[in-house]
Amino acid sequence: MNPMTTAPSADALFRPDLLAKYSSNGPRYTSYPTAVQFRDDFDPGDYRRAAADKGASDTDLSLYFHIPFCDTVCFYCGCNKVVTKNRARSRPYLEQLKREIALQAPLFDTARPVSQLHWGGGTPTFLSHDEMTELMAATREHFTLCADSEGEFSIEVDPREASPKTIVHLRNLGFNRLSLGVQDFDPVVQRAINRIQPLEMTASVMRAARATGFHSIGVDLIYGLPYQTVDSFTRTLDTMLALAPDRLSVFGYAHMPQLFKMQRQMDPSTMPSPAERLAILRRVVERLTDAGYVYIGMDHFALPTDELARAQAQRTLHRNFQGYSTRAECDLIGFGASSIGKVGDVYAQNAKDLVGYAAAIDNGQLAISRGVRLSLDDRLRRDVITQLMCNLELRFDEFEAAYGIRFHDAFAPELERLRPFEDDGLVKIGARRLDVQLAGRMLVRNIAMVFDRYLGQQPLQRFSRTV
């Protein structure tokens, strides 16, 4: 039986003793190998060869555009961004994106349909309406986008930057999914994180999205921020449930001021203790599952009618650099500073800074600055980790048929390291399959980490907490 056909209770999902025992730092596995394994001496020719592979012509394309600009800085944010109030800065960047589209498109068979497109940031709605129109027109000039009923075309929206008129414009451009940043509705918390966002801003955007026929509305919340308590975050959850988004991502805040200096603006003493943080997470699971949301995995919830929940039930869920995805076999082309592409067995990342990105594009070159070509072992482990993260199970015969291995022999050390997990009721290891149990779903990152052969090669402090 597919583990997603059950409707687990919060008590079954949330085992505070096990969450405390296993909580550690670890990757989110939006890729394997993770980005810390990307090499600075990567040969962009590997990317070109992967793009030209005729064997990929039966797979769809996915396009990601990184818009790095933000009008104000949110103190918690660890994204690659440029904080500026100078709207004129978007014009040269837009021109570079258009040139990059023209550079990338000839590498691919552009008859391959684009079934997924995403604008992220930063704040994509930092662009003016005319600039958004230009970027989408350039995309359609070089690539073949699926029909609205078949494609997943999404954009991250800051409600402080998007009026209902903007939402109508985005729908007219072809976007059919919104991802809204909210984090918390409490005014005290908003002041502490430098993100003042009254409820009506969010509500008006959601009303406009529904009125214009967006297929799905997702919302991001964060727990672990300054001044949050169980009671205060419960109020945020209840307010959000009244707005009824299709998807909810409730991320645990990762405090890493050594990497993100703006996080130093927040007083760690005002943040919830580990015990309070766990209590907030329990309330999240209780409230959302009681309201009928399906727990997808990690920090994602979706209504049963949402495409994300349906994809998981059908074993077509996938993970990429935007998180969970309903498109499993797409080649991903990244555009813009810091964006990452996945083409065949190659990951390639553009220069992270605007200067380096602009220099490459202006010279008529791809802006790729680092990447990695996967080995056979990488591909096998990527598939294992993806299946765990998305389907919460491993069917050994699938890997044996695809890779010519005997699973129990190939992964004997890993299966042995999972025995304590089995003793604690997190997994069940059988002769022909491994299943993540209900109590293990919130610790699926820890389970996946057992199959990651690179983890001993870099400090785990570079990653966020698994709980």
Steps between C-alpha positions, in 0.01 A plus 500: 500500500628843411587678828325813376158334504483525878390809689737508797417683819728762650578261787622237253711748305638700788719306744686765704736243655616382159511850349726611784716188470560521125495875437826608341629713217457357154422567133152566367586291192372730232783330314742214548788556514417821684629837385794488741643226277493716188851557364653831399699323226183364340517481121201685343552270202344223708186712527495565125541130424222405742270758339571358155429141605239371256389242756342779704272617220199315644513691830351840570692812594476704819617862511608692810562875503672661798402862563730608785369846588313588820372841608571427868695235685330236715743424781442122495564458126783286367417535130734643238365856471582862432323749727432828322228760456641597162254344254724597210736216596259245357535627140861389430432172679193440284705560186757246623226245567370544147851449360544191716175355366636549149826328602338204673215421261717378206656239729166319528239358272251780564219290357513330839205646691558714808262351754643686800615860541585684820609853585670524838713741693550735652168656406391430140229764527778757546483511119252743349199367312664589169823325600310185598327507163836532321651207688206271434492604133872417463438163663215416264707615203763234567312221679170317456286536811227244566136598504371650823317179587817292467779721636603609846601865471572651839638818650606603849307807608558741787152637584666829596613531136190371322165672470192317369576670168841330500337162560270552200804594291688185608204280408479667160870426446430130551584438865255260662653439844599745772739453789448770764748595768329571833712345781284627791200727549599617849599872491765454770669224303472700177680796656774274633567350155457833314203377296190708565217332314144565621249218454299688239801513266513121492123454491454738207764319294336163570156634409635637174674169421178307548299750300741473206513120494839410643516121532679491834597742776785408733611687809830496691511527879803479728516379860791568734504879444540761777210537746307205361313284751261210463206732560618771261575257221167327555333831425702526179400146402133561570506823301671320212254210508217749465667615176521133389809482276542184292853439630687601813873484560590548866876528519713481811710815524872427452704746706843513335632853562851386410375458142226765480605819673152659499388228741720673757234773515281260697557428869541123551365534854160595356475182294300202629695240697550154345211369712271787397602457140400134511172594664430749219575230243260263674228764485569546128452128435187487716332803349575420138421129507179567695407751229535231233843578358713206388846490654719468189832483681756714679319835532242475220124457527238501224128458463406154363371667183829679432727366228783453750297256711372321190856463365616343823210254502590405141876469577587777253619752761853634456742741664696776334652832602156648563408214738230244428389489138235319301723467193737210554707464184557855376837641408531825696660806337604774742509867396644789698765551766547198730237288326560126474413273211472123485541355153534124475770400748645850531437777750624847403481824697534853367729758658345612826588871480349743252840620379625152409166404346484817291860467381440151360168581333625828355791305346259259335591212732301279733526629856569154648761526775478161676328167478539123505452204268346207682669163521302175478509480881371858522209418271407192699513683832313798356217266399497332842489833684235641266277197552535530876431874505204483262338159538617400850591155375759306302400213277824309463404328175473836322862584580619149424338510155628850421857462630575127486566472874378296795372771733584318823858446380554848354368675810587253774680764716214748461234243588699407808523866605123519466441223757479749790247696296302178460525425871352845569213441257614753239547251214412142419755300302369197314643253254381699199427850624561770758211706633517822697258459789267775623739604777781522244333737256615812683852357516523394137802726449687307768404172335616624160828620648597137566532452121709817443862400454623861505379604844826425677688732264357832622380639835129444558476855639479615139148353490181589685349298785296202390228589753 
